[in-house]
């Protein structure tokens, strides 16, 4: 009987030649093909499993990232490690299949289109294509896979409490503000990367609608105590709440800013996150279910609003229609 390595390479010799100039994945370099594959396996590429379980047996750090954190990269949580990594070898760091932003933008097509739009301003850090300067590849305790939550990430480069920044923000300190509640970190058609969709008071630079005059206390937002009452003048929360039998808890409790930014957003309705990422910030167990073999397509795509009302509805679980009527 032939050794495992010799047996496999009788047909797959080209893989060694193709990867000879790069770093090889340890099992492949050692000829231990059966660590990941079975000769007659029914899975894609004869893998032992159709998810990341075979990878997580060795990659303990990735296993820990999957078990905890506020946000997770979708290919990672659904067990598709090979979407980003070559399981045999690569000339790139961490066995990545593509370099820099080319890898990220191969999936994030909407962002790719925005970054190539000549009418938009793109900051140098983004134009250089180093997505991992700000984002983690697997999971993060911060939203949107950020390496640090804002403003901590932003103040690594920007003096958020400097005189020039205070002047640009009408005298308010933004040292502890959520920078992305006003600015689009990737691209914008507006000055200073202000996000495309703005809340009218913010767009009119009328800070006094929601805030007290600037104070010396560092980092305070100095919002008015009856802020939500002021919101009700335009959004009529009482009327909305009365129209639904089952309100979404953040709506019922007046926690509007968990889903919406009061200043500006790159997304419609001033949402702080897009798609399922917004819902999963609270409903983490639902995101974890995406690791299962069979997942409802809207859930996998993060299209929660296909089935659920965002503010409240007449049916339990905030469904847009009851039972089989929805399906």
C-alpha positions in Angstrom: 0.0 0.0 0.0 1.2 3.5 -0.8 1.6 6.2 1.8 -1.3 8.6 2.0 0.7 11.6 0.6 2.0 9.6 -2.4 -1.5 8.2 -3.1 -3.1 11.6 -3.2 -0.4 13.4 -5.1 -0.5 10.8 -7.9 -3.5 12.8 -9.2 -3.1 16.1 -7.4 0.6 16.8 -8.1 -0.3 20.1 -9.6 -1.4 21.5 -6.3 2.1 21.2 -4.9 3.6 22.8 -7.9 1.1 25.6 -7.9 1.7 26.5 -4.3 5.4 26.0 -4.2 6.2 29.7 -3.8 3.8 30.3 -0.9 3.2 29.1 2.6 1.4 25.8 2.9 -1.3 24.9 5.4 0.4 22.5 7.9 -1.8 19.4 7.2 -1.2 19.8 3.5 2.5 20.5 3.9 2.8 17.3 6.0 0.9 15.2 3.5 -1.8 14.6 6.0 -4.8 14.9 3.6 -7.1 12.7 5.7 -7.1 15.3 8.5 -9.6 17.3 6.4 -10.8 14.9 3.7 -12.2 11.4 3.4 -11.7 9.4 0.2 -15.4 8.6 -0.3 -17.0 11.4 1.6 -20.3 12.8 0.4 -19.5 16.4 1.2 -18.1 19.0 -1.2 -14.4 18.3 -2.1 -14.8 15.1 0.0 -14.4 17.1 3.2 -15.1 15.4 6.6 -17.9 18.0 7.3 -19.7 20.7 5.3 -18.9 23.5 7.8 -16.0 24.9 9.8 -15.9 22.2 12.4 -12.8 20.6 10.8 -11.0 23.9 10.9 -12.0 24.7 14.5 -10.5 21.4 15.7 -7.1 23.1 15.4 -7.8 26.8 15.2 -8.6 27.4 18.9 -8.5 31.2 18.5 -11.2 31.1 15.8 -13.3 28.8 18.0 -13.2 31.3 20.8 -14.1 34.2 18.4 -17.1 32.1 17.3 -18.3 31.5 20.9 -18.3 35.1 22.0 -18.5 38.6 20.6 -21.2 41.0 19.5 -20.6 40.7 15.8 -19.5 37.8 13.6 -18.4 37.7 10.0 -21.1 35.9 8.0 -18.9 33.4 6.1 -17.2 32.5 9.4 -20.3 32.0 11.5 -21.9 29.9 8.7 -18.8 27.7 8.5 -17.4 28.8 5.1 -13.8 29.5 6.1 -12.6 28.7 2.6 -14.5 31.8 1.3 -11.6 33.8 2.6 -8.8 31.3 3.2 -7.1 28.8 0.9 -7.1 25.5 2.9 -4.0 24.3 1.1 -1.6 27.3 0.8 -1.2 30.8 -0.3 1.4 33.5 -1.0 -0.7 35.9 1.1 -0.8 36.4 4.9 -3.1 34.1 6.8 -3.6 31.9 3.6 -6.0 34.5 2.2 -7.4 33.9 -1.2 -7.1 37.5 -2.3 -5.1 40.6 -1.1 -6.4 43.5 0.9 -9.8 45.0 0.0 -10.1 42.8 -3.1 -11.1 40.0 -0.8 -13.7 42.0 1.1 -15.1 43.7 -1.9 -15.6 40.4 -3.7 -18.7 40.0 -1.4 -19.4 43.6 -0.4 -20.5 44.6 -3.9 -22.6 47.6 -2.8 -19.6 49.1 -0.9 -17.4 48.4 -3.9 -19.7 50.4 -6.2 -19.7 53.3 -3.7 -15.9 53.3 -3.5 -15.6 53.4 -7.3 -18.1 56.3 -7.6 -16.0 59.4 -8.6 -18.7 61.7 -7.1 -18.0 60.4 -3.6 -15.2 61.3 -1.3 -13.3 58.2 0.0 -10.9 58.7 2.9 -7.3 57.7 2.3 -7.4 54.8 4.8 -10.2 53.2 2.9 -8.8 54.0 -0.5 -5.6 52.2 0.4 -7.6 49.0 0.8 -6.6 48.0 4.3 -10.0 46.9 5.7 -8.3 45.0 8.5 -6.9 48.2 10.0 -10.4 48.8 11.4 -12.2 45.4 11.0 -11.6 41.9 12.4 -12.0 39.0 10.1 -13.9 36.6 12.4 -15.7 38.2 15.3 -15.5 41.2 17.6 -17.0 42.5 20.8 -17.8 45.7 18.9 -20.5 46.1 16.2 -19.6 45.7 12.5 -16.6 43.6 13.3 -14.7 46.7 14.4 -11.4 46.1 16.2 -12.5 48.6 18.8 -15.8 50.2 19.4 -16.1 53.9 18.4 -14.9 56.4 19.4 -11.9 54.3 20.6 -11.1 53.2 17.1 -11.4 56.7 15.7 -9.3 58.5 18.3 -6.3 56.3 17.5 -5.9 58.6 14.5 -8.1 61.7 15.2 -7.8 64.1 18.2 -11.5 64.0 19.0 -11.2 66.6 21.8 -8.9 69.0 20.1 -9.8 72.7 19.5 -10.4 72.3 15.7 -12.7 69.3 16.2 -14.7 71.1 18.9 -15.1 74.1 16.6 -16.3 71.9 13.8 -18.9 70.4 16.2 -20.4 73.7 17.3 -18.4 73.7 20.5 -19.5 70.3 21.7 -16.9 67.7 22.8 -17.1 64.5 20.8 -14.4 62.6 22.6 -16.9 60.1 23.8 -19.4 60.5 20.9 -20.4 57.7 18.5 -18.6 59.0 15.4 -20.5 56.8 13.0 -23.8 58.4 14.2 -22.8 61.3 11.9 -20.1 60.2 9.6 -19.8 57.5 7.0 -16.4 55.9 7.5 -16.2 54.6 3.9 -17.5 57.2 1.4 -19.9 60.1 1.2 -21.1 62.8 -1.2 -21.2 65.3 1.7 -18.5 67.4 3.3 -16.5 65.9 6.1 -17.9 62.4 5.3 -21.3 63.3 6.8 -23.5 60.3 6.0 -26.0 60.6 3.2 -29.2 60.3 5.2 -29.6 63.1 7.8 -32.1 63.7 10.6 -33.6 67.2 9.8 -32.5 69.0 13.0 -28.9 67.7 12.4 -29.0 68.6 8.7 -30.1 72.1 9.6 -27.3 72.3 12.2 -30.0 73.0 14.8 -28.3 71.3 17.8 -30.5 73.1 20.2 -33.6 71.0 19.3 -32.1 68.1 21.1 -29.1 69.4 23.1 -28.4 71.9 25.8 -25.7 74.5 25.1 -22.1 73.1 25.0 -20.6 72.5 28.4 -17.1 72.0 29.6 -17.7 68.5 30.8 -15.7 66.3 28.6 -17.6 63.8 26.4 -21.1 64.7 27.5 -23.9 64.8 24.9 -25.9 67.2 27.1 -29.2 66.0 25.7 -32.4 67.5 27.0 -34.2 65.4 29.7 -37.4 65.3 27.8 -35.7 64.4 24.5 -38.1 61.6 23.5 -41.0 63.9 24.2 -39.6 66.3 21.7 -39.2 63.4 19.2 -42.9 62.6 19.7 -43.8 66.0 18.3 -42.8 64.7 14.9 -43.0 60.9 15.1 -46.2 60.5 17.2 -45.1 57.5 19.2 -48.3 57.3 21.2 -50.3 56.9 18.0 -48.0 54.3 16.7 -48.0 52.3 19.9 -51.8 52.3 20.0 -52.0 50.9 16.5 -50.1 47.6 17.4 -51.0 44.8 19.8 -47.4 43.5 20.1 -44.9 46.4 20.2 -41.2 45.8 19.7 -39.6 46.2 23.2 -37.2 49.0 22.2 -40.2 50.9 20.8 -42.3 50.3 23.9 -39.5 51.4 26.2 -38.5 54.5 24.1 -35.1 53.1 23.2 -35.1 54.5 19.7 -31.4 55.0 19.5 -30.7 51.3 19.7 -31.8 51.1 16.1 -31.7 54.6 14.8 -29.1 57.4 14.9 -30.3 60.9 15.8 -27.8 62.5 13.4 -26.9 60.8 10.1 -26.6 57.4 8.6 -25.5 55.8 5.3 -28.7 53.7 5.6 -32.3 54.6 5.0 -34.5 55.3 8.1 -31.2 56.4 9.9 -30.5 52.8 10.9 -27.3 52.2 12.9 -26.7 48.9 11.2 -27.8 47.2 8.0 -29.8 44.0 7.4 -29.6 41.2 10.0 -26.6 42.9 11.8 -29.0 45.3 13.4 -31.3 42.6 14.7 -28.5 40.2 15.7 -27.0 42.9 18.1 -29.8 41.8 20.4 -30.9 38.5 18.9 -27.5 36.8 19.0 -29.0 33.3 19.4 -30.7 33.7 16.0 -27.3 34.5 14.4 -25.8 31.4 16.0 -28.4 29.2 14.3 -26.9 30.2 10.9 -24.2 27.6 11.6 -26.8 24.8 11.1 -27.0 22.9 7.8 -30.5 24.1 6.8 -31.4 27.8 7.4 -34.4 29.7 6.1 -33.1 31.8 3.1 -34.4 35.2 4.5 -32.7 34.5 7.8 -29.4 33.5 6.1 -29.5 36.8 4.1 -30.4 38.9 7.2 -33.7 39.9 5.6 -35.6 39.9 8.9 -38.2 42.5 7.7 -39.4 40.0 5.1 -41.3 38.3 8.0 -41.2 40.6 11.0 -42.5 44.1 11.6 -39.8 46.4 13.0 -41.9 48.5 15.4 -44.7 46.2 16.3 -47.6 44.2 14.9 -50.8 42.4 15.6 -49.2 38.9 15.8 -46.8 37.3 18.2 -43.1 37.5 17.3 -43.9 40.7 15.3 -44.8 38.7 12.2 -46.1 40.7 9.3 -48.9 38.2 8.8 -50.1 35.2 10.8 -48.9 31.6 10.4 -49.3 29.9 7.0 -50.6 33.2 5.6 -47.0 34.5 5.8 -45.5 31.4 4.2 
